[in-house]
Amino acid sequence: MARIDFGFEDLIGLFCHPRHRRYEVILAAVKERDGPNDPRRVGRWDNGNMTEAGTPEVAVTDVPDDAVLLDVREGDEWAAGHAPGAVHIPMTTIADNLDEVPEGSPIYVVCRSGGRSARATAYLNASGWDAVNVAGGMSAWVAAARPLAADSGRAPEII
C-alpha cells in the first residue's frame, strides 16, 4: 500500500465543508501552530480562495471541451447547476469513493470557487491520479459562458 503524506489541514479539509465556521477556526489553529512561513502553508490567495503551493491549476478557459471533469461540490450545489458530462463526487466522500473517480489524464477538478477542488486535486495527485484544479471553479465557469446543466428541473445556476 502506498504511503500518502498529508498534513492536518488537508485531512480536515476532506471532512469539513468550507462554509462551516469550525473549519476556519481549525485552519487558523493549524496555521498558527506551523507558523506563517512554513513552506507547507505557502500558497496563493486569489478571489477568496487559497490554493496550496504546488497544486496544478488551469484557468477555466483552458479546460478542453472534451475534458474529464470531476465536480466535488455538495449535492444541492450539483443539482442546481453543473457542467454537462461532469462526474459528481462530493469532496467529503472522495476518500471513500476513489473507485468512482473517472479515468482521464488529466482529470480537471472543480468546485464553486476553487478552494475545495484544490484540496481534492492535491489528494488525488498524492494518491496517484493526474489531477488539475480549475481556477475560480464553477463561478468562473459561468463567467466564461461555459455550458451548464441542472438536475433540479429549473434553469441551471451556481449556488
C-alpha positions in Angstrom: 0.0 0.0 0.0 1.4 3.4 -0.9 2.0 6.0 1.8 0.0 9.2 1.5 1.7 12.1 3.1 -1.0 14.7 4.2 -1.0 17.5 6.7 -3.7 18.2 9.2 -5.1 20.9 7.0 -5.5 18.5 4.1 -7.2 15.9 6.2 -9.6 18.4 7.9 -10.4 19.9 4.5 -11.8 16.5 3.4 -14.2 16.4 6.3 -15.3 20.0 6.9 -17.4 22.0 4.5 -15.7 25.4 4.0 -19.0 27.2 4.8 -18.7 26.0 8.4 -17.0 28.3 10.9 -15.4 25.3 12.6 -13.3 24.8 9.5 -11.9 28.3 9.7 -11.1 28.0 13.4 -9.3 24.7 12.9 -7.4 26.1 9.9 -6.3 29.2 11.8 -5.0 26.9 14.6 -3.1 24.8 12.2 -1.5 27.9 10.5 -0.6 29.3 13.9 0.9 26.0 15.1 3.0 25.5 11.9 3.9 29.2 11.5 3.1 31.6 8.7 6.2 30.9 6.8 6.0 27.1 6.9 6.6 26.0 3.3 3.6 23.6 3.5 1.3 26.6 4.1 2.6 28.9 1.4 0.1 29.1 -1.4 -1.8 31.6 -3.4 -4.7 33.7 -2.2 -7.0 34.7 -5.1 -10.6 35.9 -5.2 -11.3 34.5 -1.8 -9.6 31.1 -2.4 -6.4 29.7 -1.1 -4.6 27.4 -3.5 -1.9 25.2 -1.9 1.6 25.6 -3.3 2.4 23.0 -5.9 -1.2 22.2 -6.8 -1.6 22.2 -10.6 -4.2 24.7 -11.8 -5.6 25.9 -15.1 -7.9 28.8 -16.0 -11.5 27.7 -16.8 -10.9 29.0 -20.4 -8.1 26.4 -20.8 -10.3 23.4 -19.9 -10.8 21.5 -23.1 -14.4 20.9 -24.2 -13.9 17.1 -24.0 -12.1 17.2 -20.6 -12.8 14.7 -17.9 -14.3 16.9 -15.2 -14.8 15.9 -11.6 -17.2 18.1 -9.6 -16.5 17.9 -5.8 -19.3 20.2 -4.6 -22.2 19.1 -2.3 -25.3 17.5 -3.7 -27.5 20.7 -3.6 -24.9 22.6 -5.4 -24.6 19.9 -8.1 -28.4 19.7 -8.5 -28.7 23.4 -9.0 -26.1 23.5 -11.8 -23.1 21.7 -13.1 -21.0 21.2 -16.3 -22.6 18.8 -18.7 -20.8 15.4 -18.6 -19.1 16.1 -15.3 -18.8 13.3 -12.7 -20.1 14.2 -9.2 -18.3 13.0 -6.1 -18.6 15.4 -3.1 -15.2 16.3 -1.6 -16.4 15.0 1.8 -16.8 11.5 0.3 -14.0 11.3 -2.2 -11.7 9.2 0.0 -14.5 6.6 0.3 -15.3 6.7 -3.4 -11.9 6.5 -5.2 -13.2 3.7 -7.4 -15.7 6.2 -8.8 -13.0 8.8 -9.8 -13.2 8.9 -13.6 -10.3 7.8 -15.8 -8.5 10.6 -17.6 -5.2 12.3 -17.8 -5.6 14.8 -16.6 -8.8 14.9 -14.5 -10.0 18.5 -14.1 -11.4 19.1 -10.6 -13.9 21.8 -10.0 -16.0 23.2 -7.1 -17.8 26.5 -6.6 -14.8 28.8 -6.4 -11.6 26.6 -6.4 -10.8 26.0 -2.7 -12.3 22.6 -2.2 -11.2 21.4 -5.7 -7.6 22.5 -4.9 -7.7 20.2 -1.8 -9.3 17.4 -3.8 -6.7 17.9 -6.5 -3.8 17.6 -4.0 -5.4 14.5 -2.5 -5.9 12.8 -5.9 -2.4 13.7 -7.1 -0.9 12.2 -3.9 -3.0 9.1 -4.5 -1.7 8.5 -8.0 -4.1 10.4 -10.3 -3.1 13.2 -12.7 -5.5 15.9 -11.4 -5.6 19.6 -12.2 -7.6 22.3 -10.2 -9.9 24.5 -12.2 -9.2 28.1 -11.0 -12.2 30.0 -9.9 -14.4 26.9 -10.1 -18.0 26.9 -11.4 -18.3 30.7 -10.7 -15.5 31.3 -13.3 -17.2 28.6 -15.5 -20.4 30.7 -15.7 -18.5 33.9 -16.1 -16.7 32.4 -19.1 -20.1 31.4 -20.6 -19.4 27.7 -20.4 -22.4 25.4 -20.7 -24.5 24.4 -17.6 -27.0 21.6 -16.9 -29.2 21.1 -13.9 -30.9 18.2 -12.1 -33.4 20.4 -10.4 -35.7 20.9 -13.4 -35.2 24.6 -13.2 -32.8 26.9 -15.0 -29.2 26.0 -14.0 -27.5 28.2 -11.5 -24.4 28.1 -9.3 -25.1 28.3 -5.6 
